[in-house]
Amino acid sequence: MEKDRLEALRKKRAERKRKQRIRLLIVVICFAAIIFVVVFAVKSAVTFIKNSIPTPTPSPVAVVSELGEPSAAAQTGEAAVPQNTAEPVQYAELANPSEQNDILKYFEENSSQKKVCYLTFDDGPNNSVTPLILDTLRRYNIKATFFQVGTLIEDNFDMAKRVYEEGHLTGNHSYDHTYSKIYADGESFINEFNKCSEQIKKVTGDDYFPIMRFPGGSFDAGSYGAAKQEYKTLLAQAGVYHCDWNALTGDAEGSPKTTEQMLERIKSSSKNKNQLVVLMHDANNKKQTAEALPKIIEYLISEGYTFSRLDKPIF
């Protein structure tokens, strides 16, 4: 009898504990549900408030006007509205490429007292460094020239489109940037040019300017120097310009350079030159170039340079 009573008490205690656990579980579930509802409501409210507030479009820093000319803000360091009322820049006409297709040589032969800088970037586009450079150029209201590789245009079409849509000039830098293939013979060279041009035209449509930068430059030096001189003639016959550089940051010379090293290189290589074609790179491994670009631009502004694209010379 006593044994039965104890067993009944044990079962009653076990049932009471089971009910307590169930009640505790229900409380925990309800509490979690309340927290979820509150968090969701807060997030929804924040999202609604954010979407209700119009986002202002930031004005570019007007150290350079929309026409590429230094403004008063370059001296004061103060932000200002772009100078839309400035007198239009009178762009010069390039020579017919069949007569003179070396743009750098043409610039230097027609140089005046005006100090003009043409920023150029090779080896893009990509989704890591190219957008950083575009952001800086947009902030300073500068238009530049991007010599792009055909295969990279294919792989990063949206970025190539952004370069074009933000008002920069797209130039030809061969289809795959392999020297032994590009410079094997005249046929291979023209094929590389044409394949890259096809990709550029997919981005620009009819707004296509025929200009190429030889990978490694068109200088009469090195293993392919002599062949390159022949290929310049092929380009002229096809109505195509080419352009090297007469100033650089050294971002493709040896080991990676610091911002200060690149700044010193541009200072030394640009000295006593009014028409300045600056070589830089926007390849994936050139993040330091993007970081140094603002200081490079500010130095050139302080030296009195106006900025333009290679197809819009200013003399």
N, C-alpha and C positions, 0 to 999 in steps of 0.2 A: 504493500500500500504506500509506504513512504517512498519507495523507489519510483512508483508511478507519479506521485506528487512532484518529486524532484525533476522528473523528466518533463512534466507539464510546464514547470517553472522555466526550465531551460529552453523549451520551445517558445514560450512566451517572450523571454528575453531576446532570443534570436530573431523572432518576428518583429519585435520593437526596434532592434538595431537595423534590420533590413528596411523598415519603414523610414527610419531616421536617415539612412543613406540615400534612399530614394528622394526624400524631401530636400536633402542637401544638394543632390544632383540637379533637382528641378530649380533650386535657388541659383546655383551656379550658371545653369543654362539661361535662365531669365536675365541674370546680371550681364552675361556675355552678350545676349541679344540687345539689351538696353545700350551697352557700350557701342556695339556695331551700329545701331540706329543713330546714336548721337554723333559718332564719327562721320558716318555717311551724310548726315544732315549738315554738319559743319563744312565738310568738303564741298557739298553741293552749293551751300551758301557762298563760300569763297569763290568757287568757279563762276557762279552767277554774277557776283560783284565785279570780278575781274573782267568778265565778258561785257559788262554794262559800261565799263569805263573805256572810252576810245584811247587807243595807243597813239601818241603823237609820233610823227615821222621825224627822226632827228635830222637837223641840218648839218651838212658837211662842215668841217672846220675850214674856215675860209682863209687859210694861209695861202691858198691858190684859188683863183677865180675859176669859173666854169670854162674859161677859155685858156686855162693853164698859166695865167700870169700871177706873180706874187702880189698879194694884197697887203694892206697896212697891218693886218693881223700877224703877218710874218715878222714884223718888227716889234709889235706890242705883246704878242703871245695871246691876245684875246680872241675869243670866238666872235665871228661876225657873219652876216648874211652874205651868200655869194654875190659877187658884183655883176648882176644881170644887166646893168645899164652901161657896162663898159663898151668901148668902141670895138666892133668886130675885128678879130685878128685877120690880117691879110695873108693867107697862105700862098706860098709860091708854087709854081708848077714844076713838076719833075721833068727832066728830059725824057724823050722817047727812049724806052729801053733798048731799042735797036741801035741807038746812037750812044747812049751812056746808061748802062744798067747797074753800075756800081754806085749805090746811093751814098755811101759814106764819102767816097771820092767826090761826088757831086756836091755834097754838103760843104766839104772842106774847100773846094774850088770857088764856091759862091758865098763863103762865110762873110758876114758883115760884123759890125760892132755889137749886134744883138747876141745875147748869150742864150742859147737854146739847148735844152737837154731832152734827149729821146731815151727814155728808160726802156730797156728790152729784157725779156725773161725767156730763157731757153729751157727745153726738156720737159715741159708739161704737156697736158694738164694732169692734175691728180686731185684727190679729195682731202689732202692733208695740208700741203703748203700753198697751193694755188689760192684757196679761199682766204688764207691769212693775208696774202699779198693783195688780193682784190679788195679786202676790207680796208687796208691801209690806203690804197690808191683812191678808193671812194671817199675816205675821210678827208684826204687832201685835195680832192677834186682833180686828180691827174689822170690823163689817158696815156696808156703805154702800148707797147707792141709785144705780143707773146708769140714766140716761134715754137710751134707745137709739133709733136711727133704723131704721125698718123695712127699708129697702133694705140697710143694713149688717148687720142680723141675717141677712138672706137670704144675703149674701155671706160672712159669718163666723159661720155657725151654731154651729160647735163652740166658738167663743170665747163666744158668747152663752150657750151651755149651761154653760160653765165658770163664768161670772158667777153664774148661778142656782144651780148645784150647790155653789158655795162659800158659799152662804147670803146672798147679797146680793139686794136688791130690784130688780126690773127695772121701769122706768117707761117711759111712752110719750113719744116726742119727735118725733112725726109720721112719716110714711112716707118722705118724701124730703128734708125740711128745705129746701124751696124756698119762701121767704116769699110770693112773688106767687101761688103755687098754693095754699098752705095757707090764706091769709087772703083769698082772692078773694071768698068768700061763705060763709054758714053751711053750705051743703051740701058745699062743697069741704073745709071745715075738718073736719066730722064724717067725711067719707070718708077724709081723711088719718089721722084718729085710728083709725078702724075698721081700715084696712089695716095699720097698725102693730100694733094689738092682735092681729090675726090671726097675725102673725109671733111676737109675744111668747107667745101661747098655744101655739104649736108648741113653744116651749122649756119653758114652765112647766106646761103641761097645765091641770088644774083649779085649780092654785095660782096664781091670777091676781088681782092687786090693781089696781083701776082708778084709775090716777093718771097725769096728764100734766103735762109741763112745756112751756109754749109756747116754741117757738124764738124767742129774743130776749127772752123773758120776757113776762108778761101785763100789763105796765105800760100805763097810759093815756098813751102818748107815741108820737111818731113817726107814720109814714104809716098804720099799722094799729091804732093805740092804741084808737080808738073801737070798731072792729070787734071787737077782742079782748074788750072788756067784754061785748059781746053773746054772744060764744062761751063765756064763763065760764058764762053762764046755760044755754046748750045742754048743757054738760058736767054741770051740776047736775041738769038734767032727765034726763040719761042715767045718773045715779048715779055720776059720775066726779069724783075730786078733782083739784086742780091745785096746784102749789107753785112759788113763785119762790125767792128767796134773800135773806138779809140780811147776808151776809158773803162775801167772795171773795178769790181770790189775784191777780186781774188777769191770768190767763193768756190771756184773750181780748181784752185791751184794748191796741190798738195793736201796737207792735213786741214781739217775744219778750222775756220777762222772765227775769232771772237768779233763782237760788234765793233770794238775799238780798232781791231786790225783791219776790218773791212772799211771802216770810216777813213783810216789813214791811207788805205790803198786808193780809195776814190779821190782823196785830196791830192795825192801825188800824181795819179794818172790823168787827172782832169786839168792840171795846172796849165794856164795860158792858152786854153782852148775855148773858143766861143761856140762852135758847133760840137755838141757832145753826144756821142752814142755810147750808152753805158751797158755793159754786159753783166747780167745777173742770171740766176737760175731759180726755177720754181719746181725742181725735181723733189721727190719724196724725202730725200736726205738733206734738203737745204732749208730746214726750219730756221736756222740761225740767220739766213738771208732775210726771211720774213721779219724776224725780230730786229734786225739792224736797219730795215728799210726806213722807218720813220726818221731816224737820226741822219741817214743818208739824204733823204729828201729835204730835211730842215737845213742841212749844211748847204745843199745846192741852192735852196731858196735864199739863204743868207749871202750867197755869192752872186745873186741876181739873175739866176737862170729862169727862163720860161720853159714850160714843158709842152711837148706835143708828140703825136704819133709819127712814124716814119713816112707815112703817105701824106702827111700834112706839114711840109717843111716851112720854116719861118726864117727869112733872111733879113 
